[in-house]
Amino acid sequence: MPPASVFIVEDELIEAEDIRQTLENQGYTVTGIARSGELALEYLRTARPDVVLMDIHLTGTIDGIDTANRVRTLYNIPVIFLTAHADETTLARAKVTEPYGYVLKPFDERELHSSIEMGLYKHRMEALAKENERTIRVLANAIPDAVMLLDEDRHIIALNDAMARRLGLTYARTQGEPAVRFDGNGMFTSLDFRISTVFRSGLPVRFDEKNGEGWFEISLHLVERLEGSGQRVFVQYHDITDHKRFENQLKKEGMTRIEQNMEQFQILNDQIRNPLQAIMGYVNLDCVRNQERIMEQIKLIDNLVSRLDQGWVESEKVRRFLLRHYRDNPDDNPGTSSPAGDRRDAADVQRPCR
């Protein structure tokens, strides 16, 4: 790994040279020295050192604090302040620039080395954290579901773009805010009790809920507690509106099919009565002489009953499907017996001739 590069901003030339020699003896690469904030910013337009050592008190139109703020904003380079003394007002201004360390003059070589290494490490960790956050946001935005993370007080920690669109807000405006504040359509009102259940039991909760014209499957999952942090709950809204509409369509079609089948059964029943009456008439007249006609009628009846059986079978399939998908306990409903299982063979109804 190449040595870290350091840029020095110091208006005292002797002081700057002393720092340069100390850094080079410690193995760092000094890329340059600037005596003012203006020269430093001009240099950093084309160069990117790993860290900047910045004297707070600089001559020129901008001091070290203003220069450090611009370095952070424009170039995202870590800045470590050099200072002999600073009053409370100056320190308050310096804190706003989020420096990565302070080195007091006259500096100690080990303190200077430690401050630079800690500043570099902190900057690498922050860059890694930002990269991880970007990766997580890309993954979260890759799914169509609206998701968010809430703390124990129901404040929004994070959410994806789909959830932000549902709230009608931008990502930045929602962070740290109570979720109920954006509850314009009652979206979160029903969650509070269930979230409390998840926090208390640690078990996930999943339920369906109608919101406006849409249906959503809502999932709540407890996020493992990190050391020093409170509990969090992950909320996911999965749009199942199309699924619900498809289910309703199947239900309507199934009921229509059953009604059609039942109508067919009624027609078949009426058709069966006529040949049965004819058979009874033939039998009463002369069983032997009309045997051929009787057998024809029996075959006709057998064909009708077979059709009736098939209709019952198809209706039973639809009925079981509806029970399985639209009843909580389909087994509680007694089954309908198929006439195919109850009737005897049609030929068995023939009465022997005497």
MIMI-611932 format. One line per 10 residues: number of its first residue (from 1); their letters; for each residue x, y, z of N, C-alpha, C. Coordinates in pm, whole numbers, plus 50000, padded with zeros to 5 digits. Layout:
% MIMI-611932
NUM	a	X/Y/Z/X/Y/Z/X/Y/Z | ...
***
This chain:
% MIMI-611932
1	mppasvfive	50085/49880/50000/50000/50000/50000/50088/50124/50000 | 50068/50216/49904/50154/50335/49896/50134/50424/50017 | 50235/50503/50053/50223/50592/50169/50116/50698/50145 | 50052/50742/50253/49948/50844/50241/50010/50976/50200 | 49936/51053/50119/49983/51184/50074/49919/51293/50158 | 49999/51395/50193/49952/51502/50282/49979/51636/50214 | 49882/51725/50223/49898/51862/50173/49893/51955/50294 | 49988/52048/50303/50001/52137/50419/49955/52276/50382 | 49869/52334/50467/49826/52474/50451/49870/52548/50577 | 49978/52623/50564/50040/52690/50679/50107/52818/50628
11	delieaedir	50074/52933/50692/50131/53059/50645/50267/53089/50704 | 50311/53015/50806/50446/53032/50861/50539/52935/50790 | 50632/52986/50708/50716/52901/50625/50804/52808/50708 | 50862/52858/50817/50948/52774/50901/50866/52660/50962 | 50746/52696/51008/50657/52595/51068/50618/52491/50963 | 50588/52541/50842/50547/52450/50734/50660/52355/50697 | 50783/52406/50693/50897/52322/50658/50924/52219/50766 | 50907/52258/50891/50926/52163/51001/50824/52048/50992 | 50702/52084/50959/50598/51981/50945/50630/51889/50828 | 50674/51948/50717/50706/51867/50599/50814/51764/50630
21	qtlenqgytv	50923/51807/50694/51032/51715/50725/50985/51605/50821 | 50905/51643/50919/50854/51543/51015/50769/51440/50944 | 50681/51483/50853/50591/51390/50783/50671/51296/50692 | 50770/51350/50622/50850/51266/50532/50931/51164/50611 | 50982/51206/50728/51055/51111/50813/50963/50999/50863 | 50834/51028/50874/50738/50927/50918/50685/50842/50802 | 50731/50869/50681/50694/50787/50567/50582/50842/50481 | 50532/50960/50514/50426/51019/50432/50484/51090/50311 | 50399/51114/50210/50437/51192/50093/50371/51329/50103 | 50451/51433/50106/50398/51569/50111/50384/51619/49967
31	tgiarsgela	50260/51645/49926/50235/51682/49786/50251/51831/49761 | 50252/51913/49869/50268/52056/49848/50239/52134/49974 | 50272/52264/49967/50249/52355/50079/50185/52481/50024 | 50079/52529/50090/50015/52654/50051/50013/52747/50171 | 50033/52880/50146/50040/52976/50256/49906/53042/50283 | 49806/53019/50197/49676/53082/50216/49566/52985/50172 | 49445/53019/50215/49332/52936/50177/49304/52942/50029 | 49323/53060/49968/49299/53074/49825/49392/52986/49744 | 49523/52986/49781/49619/52903/49709/49590/52753/49730 | 49544/52719/49850/49512/52579/49878/49397/52531/49790
41	leylrtarpd	49293/52611/49778/49178/52573/49697/49215/52564/49549 | 49301/52654/49506/49347/52650/49368/49424/52522/49341 | 49511/52484/49435/49590/52361/49420/49500/52238/49418 | 49399/52235/49506/49315/52116/49519/49218/52098/49403 | 49211/52197/49316/49126/52180/49198/49178/52069/49108 | 49308/52046/49110/49368/51945/49023/49437/51833/49099 | 49462/51850/49227/49532/51747/49306/49437/51692/49411 | 49458/51566/49446/49375/51500/49546/49462/51429/49650 | 49513/51502/49749/49590/51435/49855/49496/51353/49943 | 49554/51264/50023/49471/51182/50111/49421/51260/50231
51	vvlmdihltg	49497/51359/50276/49458/51437/50393/49519/51576/50383 | 49454/51676/50443/49503/51814/50445/49527/51856/50589 | 49650/51905/50617/49680/51966/50747/49658/52116/50732 | 49563/52169/50809/49518/52307/50789/49537/52390/50916 | 49616/52498/50906/49627/52592/51017/49496/52671/51026 | 49440/52681/51146/49313/52753/51161/49330/52901/51128 | 49439/52960/51175/49460/53103/51156/49550/53125/51034 | 49491/53167/50925/49565/53193/50801/49549/53339/50761 | 49653/53392/50699/49642/53526/50644/49567/53518/50511 | 49500/53623/50473/49424/53623/50349/49277/53650/50374
61	tidgidtanr	49199/53642/50268/49056/53675/50279/48975/53565/50346 | 49023/53442/50342/48952/53332/50409/49049/53262/50503 | 49001/53232/50622/49088/53165/50719/49081/53014/50702 | 49147/52942/50792/49154/52797/50779/49019/52728/50794 | 48930/52786/50876/48799/52723/50896/48715/52733/50770 | 48711/52851/50707/48636/52866/50582/48695/52778/50473 | 48829/52772/50469/48895/52689/50369/48861/52542/50390 | 48864/52498/50515/48833/52358/50544/48689/52323/50505 | 48598/52416/50528/48458/52392/50493/48443/52372/50342 | 48515/52453/50264/48508/52440/50118/48576/52311/50071
71	vrtlynipvi	48686/52274/50137/48755/52150/50101/48663/52031/50124 | 48593/52032/50235/48500/51921/50265/48385/51918/50165 | 48328/52035/50135/48211/52041/50048/48246/52009/49903 | 48357/52067/49856/48391/52053/49713/48466/51925/49681 | 48554/51882/49772/48645/51773/49735/48638/51651/49826 | 48566/51660/49937/48552/51547/50030/48688/51492/50072 | 48778/51581/50108/48910/51542/50157/48914/51568/50308 | 48960/51472/50387/48964/51494/50532/49063/51605/50569 | 49023/51686/50666/49104/51799/50712/49135/51781/50860 | 49263/51802/50896/49306/51802/51035/49358/51942/51065
81	fltahadett	49305/52003/51171/49343/52140/51202/49472/52146/51282 | 49553/52247/51251/49671/52283/51330/49640/52415/51401 | 49661/52419/51530/49631/52543/51602/49715/52554/51727 | 49757/52676/51757/49831/52701/51882/49733/52731/51994 | 49626/52798/51963/49522/52828/52062/49397/52865/51983 | 49283/52853/52048/49157/52888/51984/49054/52917/52092 | 48981/53026/52074/48876/53058/52170/48751/52974/52139 | 48650/52986/52226/48530/52905/52213/48456/52934/52083 | 48455/53060/52043/48386/53096/51918/48453/53031/51798 | 48588/53034/51797/48661/52974/51686/48640/52822/51683
91	larakvtepy	48644/52759/51800/48622/52613/51805/48481/52577/51760 | 48383/52659/51796/48246/52632/51753/48235/52639/51601 | 48304/52736/51541/48304/52745/51395/48376/52626/51332 | 48484/52585/51396/48563/52474/51342/48485/52343/51344 | 48403/52323/51448/48327/52198/51459/48230/52180/51343 | 48178/52290/51292/48081/52284/51182/48143/52220/51058 | 48272/52238/51040/48340/52183/50923/48368/52032/50935 | 48333/51974/51051/48352/51831/51077/48497/51787/51051 | 48593/51847/51122/48734/51808/51102/48760/51667/51153 | 48868/51608/51106/48903/51471/51143/49007/51468/51255
101	gyvlkpfder	49037/51583/51313/49130/51586/51424/49186/51726/51446 | 49253/51742/51561/49321/51867/51596/49462/51834/51642 | 49557/51914/51600/49696/51901/51645/49738/52036/51703 | 49778/52033/51829/49817/52157/51896/49964/52190/51869 | 49989/52317/51849/50128/52364/51833/50181/52408/51969 | 50310/52386/51996/50403/52309/51912/50367/52161/51915 | 50366/52102/51798/50314/51965/51786/50415/51862/51833 | 50362/51751/51880/50442/51634/51915/50439/51540/51794 | 50554/51483/51758/50562/51401/51637/50467/51281/51645 | 50463/51216/51761/50374/51100/51774/50228/51142/51768
111	elhssiemgl	50198/51257/51827/50060/51306/51823/50020/51339/51679 | 50112/51398/51603/50085/51431/51463/50059/51304/51383 | 50144/51203/51405/50128/51076/51333/49995/51009/51369 | 49963/51008/51498/49838/50945/51543/49717/51017/51487 | 49722/51149/51486/49608/51226/51435/49584/51200/51287 | 49692/51191/51210/49678/51165/51066/49622/51025/51043 | 49675/50925/51115/49629/50787/51095/49482/50772/51137 | 49445/50835/51248/49306/50828/51292/49214/50899/51194 | 49261/51014/51141/49181/51086/51043/49161/51006/50915 | 49268/50942/50868/49258/50860/50747/49164/50741/50770
121	ykhrmealak	49177/50679/50887/49092/50562/50917/48945/50604/50925 | 48919/50713/50993/48781/50760/51006/48722/50792/50869 | 48801/50854/50785/48752/50889/50651/48723/50763/50569 | 48810/50661/50580/48786/50536/50507/48658/50469/50556 | 48636/50468/50688/48517/50404/50743/48391/50479/50700 | 48399/50612/50697/48284/50689/50653/48254/50663/50506 | 48359/50654/50425/48339/50625/50283/48278/50486/50265 | 48325/50390/50345/48271/50255/50337/48124/50253/50381 | 48093/50327/50488/47954/50333/50535/47863/50396/50430 | 47911/50501/50365/47831/50564/50261/47811/50470/50143
131	enertirvla	47915/50395/50110/47903/50299/49999/47804/50189/50034 | 47811/50142/50159/47716/50041/50203/47573/50095/50200 | 47557/50220/50243/47424/50281/50240/47372/50293/50098 | 47461/50332/50006/47419/50343/49866/47380/50205/49812 | 47458/50102/49849/47428/49968/49803/47293/49921/49856 | 47269/49947/49984/47142/49907/50044/47026/49980/49978 | 47043/50108/49950/46936/50184/49885/46911/50133/49744 | 47017/50096/49673/46998/50040/49538/46919/49910/49546 | 46956/49825/49642/46884/49699/49659/46739/49723/49701 | 46719/49817/49793/46583/49846/49839/46497/49903/49727
141	naipdavmll	46558/49985/49641/46483/50045/49531/46464/49950/49414 | 46536/49838/49417/46522/49741/49308/46393/49661/49319 | 46331/49661/49438/46206/49588/49456/46089/49685/49445 | 45976/49639/49391/45861/49730/49376/45789/49757/49507 | 45812/49674/49609/45742/49692/49737/45789/49819/49807 | 45696/49881/49880/45730/49997/49963/45779/49948/50099 | 45901/49985/50137/45960/49937/50262/46016/50054/50342 | 46021/50035/50474/46080/50137/50560/46126/50073/50691 | 46208/50144/50765/46260/50099/50893/46218/50200/50999 | 46152/50152/51107/46105/50238/51213/46175/50204/51344
151	dedrhiialn	46195/50306/51428/46251/50278/51561/46137/50254/51660 | 46171/50240/51786/46071/50207/51887/45967/50318/51905 | 46004/50441/51869/45910/50554/51880/45834/50576/51751 | 45846/50480/51658/45777/50487/51527/45830/50601/51441 | 45956/50640/51464/46019/50739/51378/46083/50667/51260 | 46082/50733/51146/46136/50673/51024/46288/50684/51024 | 46355/50569/51016/46501/50566/51008/46544/50567/50862 | 46477/50486/50781/46511/50476/50639/46389/50425/50564 | 46385/50452/50434/46279/50400/50348/46327/50403/50204 | 46261/50327/50118/46300/50327/49978/46214/50425/49900
161	damarrlglt	46246/50441/49772/46176/50540/49690/46028/50507/49674 | 45997/50376/49669/45857/50336/49655/45774/50384/49773 | 45829/50371/49894/45758/50419/50012/45751/50571/50014 | 45860/50637/49973/45859/50784/49969/45751/50834/49872 | 45735/50764/49758/45631/50804/49663/45493/50785/49723 | 45474/50677/49798/45344/50655/49862/45313/50765/49962 | 45417/50815/50028/45397/50923/50124/45389/51059/50057 | 45426/51065/49929/45426/51191/49858/45535/51284/49902 | 45648/51226/49948/45758/51307/50001/45890/51263/49942 | 45994/51338/49972/46129/51300/49934/46192/51220/50047
171	yartqgepav	46295/51146/50015/46362/51062/50114/46415/51144/50231 | 46478/51258/50202/46542/51337/50307/46440/51394/50406 | 46321/51428/50360/46223/51492/50448/46164/51397/50550 | 46174/51268/50526/46109/51171/50615/46201/51120/50725 | 46332/51129/50707/46424/51070/50804/46411/51136/50941 | 46396/51051/51043/46387/51098/51178/46251/51151/51217 | 46155/51149/51125/46022/51201/51153/45929/51088/51196 | 45828/51117/51281/45729/51014/51317/45650/50971/51194 | 45632/50841/51179/45560/50791/51062/45416/50843/51059 | 45355/50858/51176/45216/50901/51181/45199/51042/51126
181	rfdgngmfts	45306/51117/51121/45298/51254/51067/45259/51252/50919 | 45291/51143/50849/45262/51134/50706/45143/51041/50680 | 45062/51021/50785/44952/50925/50776/44827/50992/50720 | 44839/51047/50600/44728/51119/50541/44609/51032/50507 | 44632/50906/50471/44522/50817/50432/44503/50700/50528 | 44549/50715/50651/44532/50608/50748/44625/50491/50726 | 44733/50516/50657/44824/50408/50618/44890/50342/50739 | 44928/50422/50840/45004/50368/50953/44920/50350/51079 | 44798/50399/51076/44717/50394/51197/44699/50252/51247 | 44676/50161/51155/44651/50021/51193/44778/49948/51233
191	ldfristvfr	44894/50010/51212/45020/49940/51238/45061/49945/51385 | 45018/50047/51457/45075/50073/51588/45062/49952/51682 | 44943/49895/51690/44923/49781/51779/45006/49662/51735 | 45008/49637/51605/45082/49521/51555/45233/49540/51573 | 45282/49664/51555/45424/49691/51578/45459/49665/51724 | 45371/49705/51814/45394/49677/51957/45401/49527/51982 | 45319/49451/51912/45322/49305/51925/45454/49248/51878 | 45506/49302/51767/45634/49254/51713/45747/49287/51810 | 45749/49408/51864/45852/49446/51960/45846/49358/52086 | 45724/49325/52127/45707/49248/52250/45742/49100/52231
201	sglpvrfdek	45697/49041/52120/45715/48897/52099/45840/48862/52020 | 45885/48955/51936/45998/48927/51848/45961/48844/51727 | 45833/48812/51712/45789/48728/51601/45735/48816/51488 | 45756/48775/51362/45704/48853/51250/45552/48848/51244 | 45494/48950/51184/45349/48959/51166/45321/48988/51019 | 45221/48917/50965/45183/48940/50825/45030/48943/50817 | 44975/49041/50748/44830/49051/50734/44798/49130/50607 | 44672/49113/50561/44623/49185/50444/44538/49303/50489 | 44546/49411/50414/44470/49531/50451/44432/49608/50326 | 44309/49657/50324/44261/49739/50213/44291/49885/50246
211	ngegwfeisl	44351/49955/50153/44383/50096/50172/44342/50170/50046 | 44236/50249/50058/44185/50316/49939/44127/50213/49843 | 44172/50217/49718/44126/50122/49618/44217/50000/49608 | 44323/49997/49686/44420/49888/49674/44421/49797/49794 | 44473/49677/49772/44495/49577/49877/44644/49557/49895 | 44689/49542/50021/44831/49525/50048/44851/49411/50148 | 44955/49332/50123/45002/49237/50223/45112/49307/50301 | 45092/49328/50429/45185/49404/50513/45263/49308/50601 | 45395/49317/50597/45482/49231/50676/45563/49316/50772 | 45571/49272/50897/45648/49341/51000/45751/49244/51056
221	hlverlegsg	45878/49285/51058/45985/49199/51107/46073/49278/51204 | 46106/49216/51316/46194/49279/51413/46338/49272/51364 | 46409/49384/51371/46550/49390/51334/46632/49372/51461 | 46728/49281/51458/46808/49250/51575/46870/49375/51636 | 46865/49384/51767/46920/49499/51838/47072/49500/51831 | 47127/49615/51792/47271/49634/51795/47311/49689/51931 | 47435/49663/51968/47481/49710/52099/47472/49863/52106 | 47404/49910/52209/47390/50054/52227/47279/50118/52147 | 47199/50038/52075/47091/50093/51996/46959/50027/52036 | 46848/50095/52005/46717/50042/52037/46669/49945/51931
231	qrvfvqyhdi	46552/49888/51957/46494/49794/51862/46439/49869/51742 | 46430/49795/51631/46376/49852/51508/46285/49748/51444 | 46192/49798/51364/46102/49707/51294/46103/49742/51145 | 46110/49638/51064/46110/49652/50918/45966/49635/50869 | 45918/49733/50792/45780/49733/50743/45782/49720/50591 | 45703/49626/50540/45698/49602/50395/45552/49601/50349 | 45524/49681/50247/45392/49685/50185/45402/49620/50046 | 45336/49505/50031/45336/49434/49904/45198/49447/49840 | 45192/49508/49723/45065/49534/49656/45007/49403/49602 | 44889/49365/49654/44823/49242/49609/44687/49274/49547
241	tdhkrfenql	44671/49398/49499/44543/49438/49441/44506/49350/49324 | 44598/49327/49232/44569/49242/49116/44535/49100/49159 | 44605/49051/49260/44579/48915/49309/44438/48906/49367 | 44398/49008/49443/44265/49009/49501/44159/49015/49392 | 44182/49097/49292/44086/49107/49182/44074/48975/49108 | 44187/48908/49089/44185/48778/49020/44110/48675/49105 | 44132/48678/49235/44059/48586/49324/43908/48611/49315 | 43869/48737/49318/43727/48769/49310/43668/48726/49177 | 43747/48742/49071/43700/48700/48940/43680/48548/48937 | 43779/48474/48994/43765/48329/48999/43643/48288/49081
251	kkegmtrieq	43623/48359/49190/43509/48326/49275/43378/48346/49201 | 43367/48460/49131/43244/48486/49056/43225/48384/48945 | 43333/48354/48872/43322/48256/48765/43286/48119/48819 | 43344/48085/48936/43314/47955/48995/43169/47945/49036 | 43117/48050/49097/42977/48048/49138/42884/48044/49018 | 42924/48116/48913/42843/48112/48790/42840/47972/48732 | 42956/47905/48734/42964/47769/48681/42876/47674/48763 | 42878/47690/48893/42796/47605/48979/42647/47627/48948 | 42608/47754/48933/42468/47783/48903/42428/47723/48769 | 42519/47729/48671/42489/47670/48541/42475/47518/48552
261	nmeqfqilnd	42564/47458/48630/42556/47313/48648/42428/47273/48718 | 42390/47349/48820/42268/47315/48892/42146/47329/48801 | 42150/47428/48714/42041/47442/48616/42037/47322/48523 | 42159/47275/48484/42166/47157/48398/42110/47033/48469 | 42140/47023/48597/42089/46909/48672/41936/46908/48673 | 41877/47026/48686/41732/47035/48688/41672/46990/48555 | 41739/47033/48447/41691/46993/48314/41702/46842/48296 | 41814/46785/48340/41833/46640/48327/41730/46563/48410 | 41703/46616/48526/41602/46549/48609/41467/46545/48539 | 41432/46657/48474/41305/46659/48401/41308/46560/48285
271	qirnplqaim	41425/46550/48218/41435/46458/48105/41431/46312/48149 | 41476/46285/48270/41475/46147/48319/41332/46101/48350 | 41249/46191/48397/41115/46150/48438/41033/46094/48321 | 41052/46151/48201/40971/46106/48086/41000/45961/48049 | 41128/45921/48027/41149/45779/47994/41113/45685/48108 | 41126/45730/48232/41085/45643/48343/40935/45617/48339 | 40856/45719/48305/40712/45699/48296/40678/45606/48180 | 40756/45619/48069/40733/45529/47955/40764/45385/47992 | 40871/45365/48066/40908/45229/48107/40798/45167/48192 | 40749/45246/48286/40643/45193/48371/40520/45156/48290
281	gyvnldcvrn	40491/45236/48186/40377/45203/48101/40399/45076/48023 | 40520/45058/47966/40549/44937/47889/40544/44814/47979 | 40598/44827/48096/40599/44712/48188/40457/44671/48224 | 40373/44766/48248/40235/44735/48284/40159/44672/48169 | 40194/44711/48045/40125/44654/47929/40171/44512/47901 | 40293/44498/47871/40343/44364/47834/40494/44369/47839 | 40552/44309/47943/40698/44318/47964/40774/44252/47851 | 40731/44135/47803/40807/44059/47703/40798/44124/47567 | 40678/44158/47528/40660/44214/47395/40729/44349/47381 | 40735/44429/47487/40796/44562/47481/40936/44566/47540
291	qerimeqikl	41000/44448/47554/41131/44444/47618/41235/44529/47544 | 41231/44525/47409/41331/44600/47330/41316/44750/47354 | 41190/44794/47354/41167/44936/47380/41209/44975/47522 | 41181/44885/47614/41219/44912/47753/41371/44929/47765 | 41448/44840/47701/41595/44848/47707/41647/44977/47643 | 41580/45021/47536/41620/45148/47473/41603/45264/47572 | 41490/45262/47643/41464/45368/47740/41563/45361/47856 | 41596/45237/47896/41693/45223/48005/41830/45279/47963 | 41872/45251/47840/42001/45305/47792/41998/45457/47787 | 41883/45509/47746/41869/45654/47742/41883/45713/47881
301	idnlvsrldq	41818/45648/47977/41828/45694/48115/41972/45684/48165 | 42038/45572/48132/42176/45554/48177/42267/45663/48122 | 42246/45702/47998/42325/45809/47938/42299/45943/48009 | 42172/45968/48039/42139/46092/48109/42200/46096/48248 | 42191/45983/48317/42248/45978/48451/42400/45993/48448 | 42464/45937/48345/42610/45954/48332/42646/46101/48314 | 42566/46170/48234/42587/46314/48217/42565/46387/48349 | 42465/46344/48422/42438/46404/48552/42555/46383/48647 | 42609/46260/48644/42726/46231/48728/42842/46322/48695 | 42868/46339/48565/42981/46422/48523/42961/46566/48568
311	gwvesekvrr	42839/46614/48559/42811/46749/48606/42837/46766/48754 | 42799/46664/48831/42825/46668/48974/42976/46670/49003 | 43049/46590/48928/43194/46585/48948/43257/46722/48923 | 43218/46786/48812/43274/46918/48781/43233/47021/48886 | 43110/47015/48929/43064/47109/49032/43139/47089/49163 | 43166/46962/49194/43237/46931/49317/43379/46988/49315 | 43443/46985/49197/43578/47041/49184/43575/47192/49211 | 43479/47259/49150/43468/47404/49169/43436/47436/49315 | 43344/47358/49373/43304/47382/49511/43423/47368/49605 | 43501/47261/49587/43617/47241/49674/43722/47352/49656
321	fllrhyrdnp	43738/47397/49533/43832/47507/49509/43788/47632/49586 | 43660/47665/49576/43610/47783/49645/43622/47770/49796 | 43591/47650/49846/43604/47629/49990/43749/47643/50035 | 43840/47588/49955/43982/47590/49993/44038/47732/49994 | 43989/47819/49907/44048/47952/49893/43966/48062/49958 | 43842/48036/49990/43758/48143/50042/43694/48112/50176 | 43730/47998/50236/43682/47966/50370/43801/47939/50460 | 43789/47976/50588/43899/47955/50682/43918/47808/50712 | 43809/47731/50722/43816/47589/50756/43731/47508/50659 | 43783/47478/50541/43704/47406/50441/43658/47271/50489
331	ddnpgtsspa	43731/47209/50582/43691/47076/50628/43567/47080/50714 | 43532/47201/50767/43414/47212/50852/43286/47197/50772 | 43294/47221/50639/43176/47213/50556/43159/47071/50505 | 43046/47004/50532/43030/46866/50487/43032/46857/50336 | 43094/46755/50283/43105/46737/50138/42972/46697/50079 | 42958/46728/49951/42838/46688/49878/42865/46555/49811 | 42780/46462/49832/42801/46329/49775/42773/46332/49627 | 42855/46265/49554/42835/46254/49411/42732/46147/49383 | 42636/46175/49295/42537/46074/49264/42599/45951/49204 | 42719/45963/49147/42783/45845/49088/42818/45744/49194
341	gdrrdaadvq	42840/45792/49318/42876/45699/49424/42756/45638/49492 | 42638/45696/49469/42519/45647/49539/42428/45560/49452 | 42427/45585/49319/42330/45514/49235/42383/45376/49198 | 42290/45289/49169/42327/45158/49116/42333/45166/48965 | 42387/45066/48903/42390/45062/48758/42247/45071/48705 | 42229/45144/48596/42094/45167/48543/42023/45037/48510 | 42098/44935/48466/42035/44807/48431/41974/44741/48551 | 42023/44775/48673/41971/44712/48793/41830/44755/48825 | 41785/44866/48764/41651/44912/48795/41544/44835/48715 | 41592/44753/48618/41494/44677/48538/41425/44572/48625
351	rpcr	41296/44574/48621/41218/44479/48699/41202/44349/48622 | 41226/44234/48680/41214/44108/48606/41072/44085/48558 | 41062/44032/48435/40929/44004/48376/40872/43874/48430 | 40746/43872/48445/40681/43747/48488/40587/43697/48382
***
